[in-house]
Amino acid sequence: MKPGTLKTVAIMLCVTLWLAASSWAQVNSGSNGSDGALDLSAYAGQNTNIVINMADHPDGIYQYTSVNIPAGVTVSFFPNANNTPVVWLVQSNCLINGTVDLSGQSATDAIGRLGGPGGFQGGNGGNFPSMGMGPGGGRAGGYSPFASYGTLGSDAGVQPGDIYGNQFIVPLIGGSGGGGGSTYGPPGVCGGGGGGGAILIAASSEIQVNGAIFSRGGNGNYIWSNGIGGGGGSGGAVRLVASRLIGTGSIDCAGGLGGRPDIAMWRAGLGRIRFDVFELSFGGNVNGAFTSGYQPIIIPAPGQLAQLAITSLAGIAVPSNTVSTLLNPAVVIPGQQANPIPVVVQCSNIPLNTTITVQVNPASGATVTTVGMNNFGTQASSTATINVDMPRGGGVIYAKALAPIGIASADNGQKYQSYAKTGLTVGGERFAKIELTVTPGGRQKVVFLTASGKRYPL
């Protein structure tokens, strides 16, 4: 093991279940052991911080044979260029008697600080403050714009960011940054704290935590002379998957402080903590939006979840991974192009003849909605060509599909099974449908729907 060079959405796998001859059922983490053992026993008792540089693991996934972090050793991380969460897949046991720290940075001036790996940056403060980054980022300006995640941040005069994610922490995502605070006195002091990072540890045998796993949000900076401060970042995410979880340690996804640091009740939202284990004997402290159970999806298998993409408009290919705005559109359709205009939507793992809706919201004028079906190809890969009477001028176009949920299964003779059979349920209900919404070149939004129609954004 080389401490300085140790090694969602990249390499993925789906974990299967099997019963061992031991006293508890056992899981398969999927680790191939290619990163060897993370054994830091040589540093025991030295009060040493071992920084794992994630640059050589652009997907954030580590394939260990075993993990041993002794007392007196702290493991922290230098994020990779993709700022992915940390995923440790472990063939045998994971022992944490020291500390694993993915916390976001605290602001000390006007600059919003970075989140932990997989977490989001805080907003800048000053006369023109910015929002914290991430889906629950703190709003900009005013007094202590706190971030949220598993719970709402405090409202200290500025509405906090939104709650997001789900109790399963699938996909794996970290905490959001606090917003930058306004400055009415000396400029440049009210940056927001970074959001806590995200880690998934999956061990085929046992995880033991007698030390600590920290994924706390960073604090916002504060100036006493004018009573204005940046918001704290929200806590991150810790998900542990194992055959058995024991220990007396601490797992802490607290939100960061902000505004007046002497008022401890003013904090950003808690992060999320999830235990997916067969035998739960953990007797330590847990601070976060916590759930436990067992669902066997460690990382969603590649190509098995439903996907939607707008691939061309009026015969013009849509570039992927673009951020489209009215001032910087993904596609410009020539003015002489006659209506109707063909819109091609690519569908993956969506049953044939599913209704696909294309909606155009022009900058001015009425919304145009047209429906069609993905009637060409296979369930694994199909297309829908929908002819739309496109309004002139700038606008935003969406494609939407509502499909039944299925996941490939080779062990029960059925091609697809519901998420209920994998354990991915909520409130006693199975997830029955998935709603996908996508813009040209943009990321898709995913909402799971239960049988009774309750909506859970993913």
C-alpha positions in Angstrom: 0.0 0.0 0.0 1.3 3.4 -1.0 -0.4 6.1 1.2 0.1 8.9 -1.2 -1.2 7.2 -4.3 -4.0 4.9 -3.1 -6.6 4.3 -5.2 -21.2 7.7 -9.6 -21.2 7.3 -13.0 -18.5 5.0 -14.1 -17.7 1.3 -13.5 -20.8 -0.3 -12.0 -21.9 -3.7 -10.9 -24.9 -5.4 -9.4 -24.4 -7.5 -6.3 -26.0 -10.9 -5.9 -27.0 -12.6 -2.7 -25.8 -16.0 -1.5 -25.9 -17.9 1.8 -22.7 -18.9 3.5 -22.1 -21.7 6.0 -21.3 -19.1 8.7 -23.7 -17.9 11.4 -25.0 -15.1 9.2 -25.9 -14.7 5.6 -23.2 -13.2 3.5 -23.0 -10.8 0.6 -20.6 -10.4 -2.3 -19.1 -6.9 -2.4 -18.0 -7.5 -6.0 -14.4 -6.5 -5.2 -11.8 -8.1 -7.5 -9.0 -7.2 -5.0 -6.9 -5.3 -7.6 -6.0 -2.6 -5.1 -4.7 -5.1 -2.5 -5.1 -4.5 1.2 -5.5 -1.0 2.7 -3.5 -1.8 5.8 -2.3 1.2 7.8 -1.2 -0.8 10.9 2.4 0.5 10.5 1.0 4.0 11.5 -0.9 2.8 14.6 -0.8 5.3 17.5 1.2 7.9 15.6 -1.7 10.5 15.3 -1.0 10.5 11.5 -3.2 11.8 8.7 -3.0 9.6 5.6 -4.3 11.5 2.6 -5.6 9.3 -0.2 -5.1 11.1 -3.6 -8.0 9.9 -5.7 -6.5 11.2 -9.0 -5.6 7.7 -10.2 -9.1 6.4 -9.5 -11.3 8.7 -11.7 -14.4 6.7 -10.9 -13.7 6.7 -7.1 -14.0 2.9 -6.9 -11.4 1.0 -4.9 -11.2 -2.8 -5.1 -9.6 -3.9 -1.7 -9.0 -7.3 -0.3 -9.3 -6.0 3.3 -9.2 -2.7 5.2 -7.5 -2.0 8.5 -7.4 1.6 9.9 -5.9 1.5 13.4 -6.4 3.9 16.3 -4.4 7.1 16.0 -4.7 7.1 12.2 -7.0 9.5 10.2 -7.7 8.8 6.5 -8.8 11.8 4.5 -9.1 12.4 0.7 -7.9 14.6 -2.1 -10.8 14.5 -4.6 -10.3 13.4 -8.2 -11.0 15.6 -11.2 -14.6 14.3 -11.4 -15.2 14.9 -7.6 -16.7 11.4 -7.3 -17.8 9.9 -4.0 -15.6 7.3 -2.4 -16.5 3.6 -3.0 -14.6 0.9 -1.1 -15.4 -2.6 -2.2 -13.8 -5.1 0.2 -13.4 -8.8 -0.3 -13.3 -9.7 3.4 -13.3 -7.5 6.5 -13.2 -3.7 7.1 -11.9 -2.6 10.5 -12.0 1.1 11.4 -10.4 1.8 14.8 -9.1 5.2 13.6 -11.0 7.9 11.6 -12.2 8.2 8.1 -12.9 11.9 7.4 -14.8 13.2 4.3 -15.9 16.5 5.8 -16.4 19.6 3.8 -14.1 22.6 4.4 -15.0 25.6 6.6 -14.9 29.1 5.2 -12.5 31.6 6.7 -13.1 34.5 4.3 -15.4 35.4 1.5 -14.6 32.3 -0.6 -17.0 29.4 -0.5 -15.0 26.3 0.5 -14.9 22.9 -1.2 -17.0 20.0 -0.2 -15.6 16.5 0.7 -15.3 14.0 -2.2 -18.7 13.8 -3.8 -19.9 16.9 -1.9 -20.5 20.4 -3.2 -18.8 23.8 -2.8 -20.1 26.7 -0.7 -21.1 30.0 -2.2 -19.0 33.2 -2.2 -19.9 36.0 0.1 -19.8 39.8 -0.2 -21.9 42.5 -1.9 -22.9 40.0 -4.6 -23.1 36.7 -2.9 -23.6 33.4 -4.7 -25.7 30.3 -3.8 -24.1 27.1 -2.5 -23.7 24.4 -5.1 -25.6 21.1 -5.0 -29.3 20.2 -5.1 -29.8 21.5 -1.5 -27.4 24.4 -1.7 -28.0 27.4 0.5 -29.6 30.4 -1.1 -27.4 33.5 -1.6 -27.4 36.6 0.6 -28.7 37.7 3.9 -28.0 36.0 7.2 -26.8 32.4 7.3 -28.2 30.8 4.1 -27.9 27.2 5.2 -27.8 24.1 3.0 -30.0 21.0 3.4 -29.8 17.3 2.6 -31.5 14.6 4.6 -33.1 17.3 6.8 -33.7 21.0 6.4 -31.1 23.4 7.5 -32.0 26.2 10.0 -34.0 29.2 8.9 -32.1 32.1 10.4 -33.7 34.7 8.2 -33.0 33.0 4.9 -34.9 30.0 3.7 -32.6 27.0 3.6 -32.0 24.8 0.6 -34.2 21.9 -0.4 -34.1 18.3 1.0 -33.0 15.9 -1.6 -31.9 12.3 -2.2 -33.5 9.2 -0.7 -33.2 6.9 2.2 -31.2 4.2 0.2 -28.5 6.7 -0.9 -28.9 5.3 -4.4 -27.3 7.1 -6.2 -24.5 8.0 -3.9 -24.3 11.8 -3.5 -22.8 14.1 -0.9 -23.9 17.2 0.9 -24.5 20.7 -0.6 -22.6 23.9 0.0 -23.8 26.7 2.2 -24.8 30.0 0.5 -22.6 33.1 0.6 -23.7 35.8 3.0 -24.3 39.5 2.2 -21.8 42.0 3.6 -23.0 45.3 5.0 -19.7 46.3 6.5 -16.2 45.2 5.7 -16.4 43.4 2.4 -15.3 39.8 1.7 -15.8 37.7 4.8 -19.0 35.6 4.4 -18.2 32.5 2.4 -20.3 29.4 2.7 -19.0 26.0 4.0 -18.6 23.0 1.8 -20.9 20.0 1.9 -19.8 16.7 3.5 -18.5 14.0 1.1 -20.1 10.6 0.4 -18.7 7.1 1.0 -20.0 3.6 0.3 -18.2 0.8 2.1 -19.3 -2.7 1.0 -17.6 -5.7 2.6 -18.4 -9.3 1.9 -17.8 -10.2 5.5 -17.8 -7.8 8.4 -17.5 -4.0 8.9 -16.4 -3.0 12.4 -16.3 0.7 13.4 -14.8 1.4 16.8 -13.3 4.7 15.7 -15.2 7.3 13.6 -16.5 8.0 10.1 -17.0 11.8 9.7 -18.8 13.4 6.8 -19.7 16.8 8.3 -20.6 20.0 6.5 -18.1 22.9 6.7 -18.9 26.0 8.7 -19.8 29.3 7.1 -17.6 32.3 7.9 -18.9 35.1 10.2 -18.1 38.7 11.1 -19.1 39.9 14.5 -19.1 43.6 13.5 -22.1 43.4 11.3 -23.8 40.2 12.3 -23.8 38.6 8.9 -22.4 35.2 8.0 -22.2 32.6 5.3 -24.2 29.4 5.6 -23.0 26.0 6.7 -22.7 23.1 4.3 -25.0 20.1 4.8 -23.7 16.8 6.1 -22.7 14.2 3.6 -23.6 10.5 3.1 -22.3 7.3 4.6 -23.6 3.9 3.4 -22.3 0.6 4.8 -23.1 -2.7 3.2 -21.9 -5.9 4.8 -22.9 -9.3 6.1 -22.4 -8.0 9.7 -21.9 -4.5 11.2 -20.5 -4.2 14.7 -18.6 -1.7 16.8 -19.0 1.1 19.4 -17.7 4.1 17.3 -19.3 7.1 15.8 -20.7 7.9 12.4 -21.4 11.7 12.1 -23.0 13.5 9.1 -23.7 16.8 11.0 -24.4 20.0 9.1 -22.0 22.9 9.4 -22.5 26.0 11.6 -23.1 29.5 10.1 -24.1 33.0 11.0 -23.5 33.2 14.7 -21.3 30.3 15.7 -22.3 30.8 19.3 -25.8 29.7 18.5 -25.2 25.9 18.0 -28.9 25.3 17.1 -28.3 27.1 13.8 -27.0 24.5 11.5 -27.2 23.1 8.0 -29.2 20.0 7.4 -28.0 16.5 8.4 -26.6 14.2 5.8 -27.8 10.6 5.2 -26.7 7.4 6.8 -27.7 3.9 5.6 -26.9 0.4 7.0 -27.6 -2.5 4.5 -26.6 -5.5 6.6 -27.9 -8.9 7.6 -26.7 -8.8 11.2 -26.7 -5.4 12.8 -24.9 -5.2 16.1 -23.5 -1.7 16.0 -23.7 0.0 19.4 -22.1 3.3 18.6 -23.4 6.8 17.9 -25.2 7.8 14.6 -25.8 11.4 13.7 -27.7 11.8 10.4 -31.0 11.0 8.7 -30.6 7.3 9.4 -32.3 4.2 8.0 -31.4 0.5 8.0 -32.5 -2.7 6.3 -31.1 -4.7 3.4 -31.3 -4.0 -0.3 -28.7 -5.7 -2.4 -28.0 -3.1 -5.0 -24.5 -1.8 -4.2 -24.0 0.1 -7.4 -26.8 -0.1 -10.1 -25.7 -2.4 -12.9 -24.7 -0.8 -16.2 -27.4 -0.4 -18.7 -30.2 -1.9 -16.6 -31.9 1.3 -15.4 -34.2 3.1 -17.8 -32.7 6.0 -19.7 -33.9 8.7 -22.0 -32.1 11.1 -24.3 -33.1 13.6 -27.1 -30.6 12.8 -29.8 -31.6 15.0 -32.7 -33.9 17.9 -33.6 -34.9 18.5 -37.2 -32.1 16.1 -38.3 -29.5 18.1 -36.3 -27.5 15.9 -33.8 -27.8 17.1 -30.2 -24.4 17.3 -28.5 -24.2 15.3 -25.3 -23.3 16.7 -21.8 -24.1 20.3 -22.7 -25.7 23.0 -20.6 -28.4 24.6 -22.8 -29.8 28.1 -22.1 -31.9 30.5 -24.2 -28.7 32.5 -24.8 -26.6 29.4 -25.5 -28.9 26.8 -27.0 -27.9 23.2 -27.6 -29.4 23.3 -31.1 -30.3 26.1 -33.5 -32.9 25.1 -36.1 -32.7 27.1 -39.4 -35.6 29.6 -39.8 -36.6 28.1 -43.1 -37.2 24.7 -41.6 -40.9 23.8 -42.1 -43.1 22.3 -39.5 -43.6 19.7 -38.2 -40.0 19.1 -37.0 -38.9 15.5 -36.2 -37.6 15.0 -32.6 -35.8 11.7 -32.1 -35.8 10.3 -28.6 -33.4 7.4 -27.7 -34.8 5.0 -25.1 -33.0 2.4 -23.1 -34.7 -0.4 -21.0 -38.1 1.1 -21.7 -40.8 -1.3 -23.0 -41.7 -0.8 -26.7 -44.8 1.3 -27.4 -44.4 3.3 -24.2 -45.8 6.8 -24.5 -43.1 9.4 -25.0 -44.1 13.1 -24.5 -42.3 16.0 -26.0 -43.0 19.4 -24.5 -41.8 22.8 -25.9 -41.9 25.8 -23.6 -41.2 28.8 -25.9 -39.8 32.0 -24.5 -43.2 33.6 -25.4 -46.4 31.9 -26.3 -48.3 28.8 -25.4 -46.7 25.5 -24.5 -46.7 22.8 -27.2 -47.2 19.2 -26.2 -46.9 16.2 -28.6 -46.9 12.5 -27.8 -45.6 9.5 -29.7 -44.2 6.0 -29.0 -40.9 4.2 -29.0 -42.0 1.8 -31.7 -38.6 1.0 -33.3 -35.9 -1.3 -31.9 -35.9 -3.4 -28.8 -36.7 -2.9 -25.1 -33.0 -2.6 -24.5 -32.6 0.1 -27.1 -35.4 1.8 -29.0 -36.2 5.2 -30.6 -39.3 7.4 -30.9 -39.6 9.9 -33.7 -42.1 12.5 -32.8 -43.2 15.3 -35.2 -43.6 18.6 -33.4 -45.0 21.9 -34.6 -42.1 23.9 -33.2 -42.9 27.5 -32.3 -40.5 30.1 -33.6 -37.9 31.8 -31.4 -36.0 30.5 -28.4 -37.5 28.0 -26.0 -36.9 24.9 -23.9 -37.8 21.4 -25.0 -38.3 18.3 -22.8 -38.9 14.7 -23.4 -40.7 12.6 -20.8 -41.5 8.9 -20.3 -43.3 6.9 -17.6 -42.3 3.3 -17.6 -42.7 0.3 -15.3 -39.7 -0.5 -13.1 -37.7 -3.6 -13.8 -34.2 -4.9 -13.1 -32.5 -7.8 -14.9 -32.6 -11.1 -13.0 -31.1 -14.4 -14.0 -32.0 -16.4 -10.9 -35.7 -16.7 -11.0 -36.5 -17.5 -14.6 -38.0 -14.0 -15.2 -36.4 -11.4 -17.4 -37.4 -8.5 -15.1 -38.5 -8.2 -11.5 -39.8 -5.3 -9.5 -37.6 -3.3 -7.2 -39.8 -4.7 -4.3 -38.0 -8.1 -4.9 -34.6 -6.5 -4.5 -35.7 -4.7 -1.3 -35.8 -1.2 -2.8 -39.1 -0.2 -1.3 -40.3 2.7 0.8 -42.9 2.9 3.5 -44.0 -0.7 2.9 -44.8 0.0 -0.7 -43.0 -1.3 -3.8 -41.8 1.1 -6.4 -44.0 0.5 -9.5 -42.9 3.1 -12.1 -40.1 5.4 -13.0 -40.6 8.9 -14.5 -37.8 10.2 -16.7 -37.5 13.8 -17.9 -34.6 15.0 -20.1 -33.6 18.1 -22.0 -31.3 18.1 -25.1 -27.8 17.3 -24.0 -28.8 17.6 -20.4 -28.9 15.2 -17.5 -32.2 13.3 -16.9 -34.3 13.8 -13.9 -35.6 10.6 -12.3 -38.6 10.1 -10.1 -39.7 6.8 -8.6 -43.4 6.3 -8.1 -44.9 3.8 -5.6 -48.0 1.7 -6.4 -50.2 4.3 -4.7 -48.6 7.2 -6.7 -46.2 8.6 -4.1 -43.3 10.4 -5.7 -39.6 10.0 -4.7 -37.1 12.0 -6.7 -33.8 10.2 -7.2 
